[in-house]
Amino acid sequence: MLKDFSTVIRREGDLLVIRLADGHNQKYLSAGDVVELGFEDGRTITAKQRDKCYALMGEINEWNGNDDLELTKHQLKDAFCHEKGIAVSFSLSNCSVTRANEFITFLIDFCIGWGIPFSSHLLDQVQGQYGWERICLKYKQCCICGKHADIAHVHAVGIGRNRDRISNVGNRVMPLCREHHQLQHRVGIKSFMKEFQVKGIEVTPEIQRELKIGNWHVSEEEDIIMTIEDD
């Protein structure tokens, strides 16, 4: 997909005049083409977001042995921009809140993917935020304790149905280790989710294919059967 970090030159009602950052992209666009428009929210990165960025980059810097936080920051920002298709880099001094959130999510994904340990203080700051459960689901890591996780269903799959053969699209799932999965069944789903502040991830067709949850070839949604709720 073509991406370009563009600048709005003029706005007249719902008409926007945009200058493309990469002039070579002009040949791919013509009047009448349908394009996807993304834009910054106008809010500037907060001090807390900046602290989280530098804390996460500090963990990565220590892990990779660079001993040069500026070099690590430059490498990580380059990797982030490449992944997102961003042509122009950004500054952690004045980027938007949205860009900062995306970068924090990228850093958390990087840490979990490479097995980089979080300090207890940093873990408390990021756990449950910035797509934490989604990232833990991706790497089959318990979203509560970090151990190897199974996929726990917020919605029951139903007695007699093989969870490896049904479509999970529309269901909500959580990555839980065996101990926390068993605890979830003992205390009830509502109490468990309230105690640990987890919400579960709604399975989309893309997530089902990516993680090969259940019969990931099935595209039709099935009826959702809720688990027995505790009072």
N, C-alpha and C positions, 0 to 999 in steps of 0.2 A: 504494500500500500504506500502511495506517495505521501510523504510528510514534509512539511516546510514550516520553519519558525518565522512567521510573517508579521508584518506591522500594519495596523490599520491607519490609513492616511486620512480618510474622511468618512463621515457618516451622515447620511441624509435619510432620516426615518429608518426604514428597514433596509436601505441600500448601503452597503459597505464597499469602500475602495481599499484594497489591500495590496501592499507591495511584497512580493515574494523575496525571501532572503536568498534563495538559490535561483538565479535567473534561468538556469538550465531547465527548471521545472515548468517554465512557461509552455514548452512544446507539448506538455501532456494535458493542458487545460484549454478549453474552448468555452465561449459563451453558451450558456444552457446546460453545462455539465453540473451534476449534483456532487457536492463536496461535503465532507464532514468538518464542522467548525468547532474548535476547542479554544477556550480562552481562560486567562488567569482571572481570579476572583477579585483582584484589586487590593486585598489585604496583605500586609507585609509580614514576613516570618516573625514569630514571637520569640522572646528570649528562651522560653522553655523548649521550643522546637530546636532552636540553635544549640542549646545545651545537649539535647538528645542526640543531635547529629554528631557533635564533637565527641560525646561519650562513646557512641557506637564506632565512630572512626578510630577512636583511641584504642578500643578493644581489638579492632582489625589490625591496626598498626602494630600493636604489641604481638599479636598472633603471627603476622607475616614477617616480623623481624626487620621491617624497613628502618626503624628508629628515626623516621622522618615523617612527622604527621602531615606536613604540607605535601610531600610526595604522595603519600597514601590518599589524601583528600583529592588531589589532582587525578590520580588513577581511578578512584571510585566515581568521581563526577563524570569522567570520560566514559566509564563503563555504563553509568546510568543514562547518559545522553545517547549513547549508541543503542542501548536497549529500547529507549523510548522514541528513537528517531528524531531527537532534538538537534537542530543544526547549530544553535548558539548556546554556549554554556551559561551558567547562572552563578550568582554570588549568594553565599549564605548570610551576607550582611543585609540584603534587601530583596531577596526573592519573595514570591508570594507564599501565603499560607498553604495553598494547594500544592505548589511545587515542593515545599518543605515536607509536607505529609507524604508525597510520593517518594521523595528521597529517603525519608526515614523508613518507609515500608521496604524500599529497595535494600537498605542497609540491614534491616532485620532479616529479610530473605537471604541475603548474602551470608550473614552470621550463622543462621540455622542450616543453610545448605552446606556450608563448609565445616560445620561442627565447632564454631568459635564460641567458647563459653561466655556467658553474660555474668557480670558481677551481680550480686544480690540486689544492690541498689538500682542498677540499671534495669534488671529484670522487672523489678517492681514498677519502674517508670513506663515500660513498653508493653508489659503483659496485658492482654485484653484490648489493646489498641492497635491502630495502624494495620488492620488486616491480620492480626496475630493468629486467630484461629484458622484462617484460610491458609496461611503460610505453614502452620503446624500440620494441617491436613495434607498439604502438598508433600511434606517430607515425612509423613507418618510419625509425627512426634506429639506426645501428649501435650495438650495446650495448658495443662496445669503444672506438671512436674518435669516435663522434658524427656521422659522415658519413651521407648518405642511404643507406638500407639496402634490400636485397632480402630476401625471406623464404627463409632457407636451411633445408633439411630435415635434421634429425638422422637421420631414417629415409628411405631412398631410396624414390622413388615407383615405381621399376621401369622397366626398359627398354621402350620402346614405348608407355608410358602417358602421356597428356597431363596434366601436373600442373594444368592449368587446368580439367580436367573430372572429376577424382576428388574424393572426400571425403577431407579431411585430419583428420577427427575421430579422436582417439586418437594421432595422430602428434605428434612433438615438433619444434618449429621454433625458429629463432633469427633475430633481425634483424641481418644482417651487410652491410657495404658490399662492393663488388666485390672490393677487395683482400683483405679478411679472409675472404671467401667462397672465393676462389681458394686462399688459404693453408690453409684448412680442408681442401680437397680434396688439397693437396700433402702435408700432414703426417699426415693421417688424423684422423678425428673424435675418437677417444679422446685422442690427444696434444693436439689443439687445445683441447678442452674442459678438459683438465687444466691446460694452460698459462695460459689466460685465465680460468679459474674460472667458466665458464658452464655452465648446466645445461639450457637449452632450456625452452620453454614447451609444455605439452601442450595441444593444440588441442581445445577443447570446442565443442559446437554453437554456443554463444553467441559464442565468439571467432571461429569460422569465418564466422558471419553478420556480425559487427561489422567484420571486416577483409576480408570477401569473398575468403577464401583458397580457391583451387581452385573447384570447383563447390559453392558455399556453399548451393545449394538441396538438395544431397544430404544426407539425414539418416542413412543407414545407414553404419556403420563398415565399412571394408575391411581386409583383412589388412595388417599392418604388415611391411614388408620392410626389414631393417636394412641400413645401408651396410656396405661391406667394412671391417672393423676392422683397425687396425694392430697389430702385435705389441708 
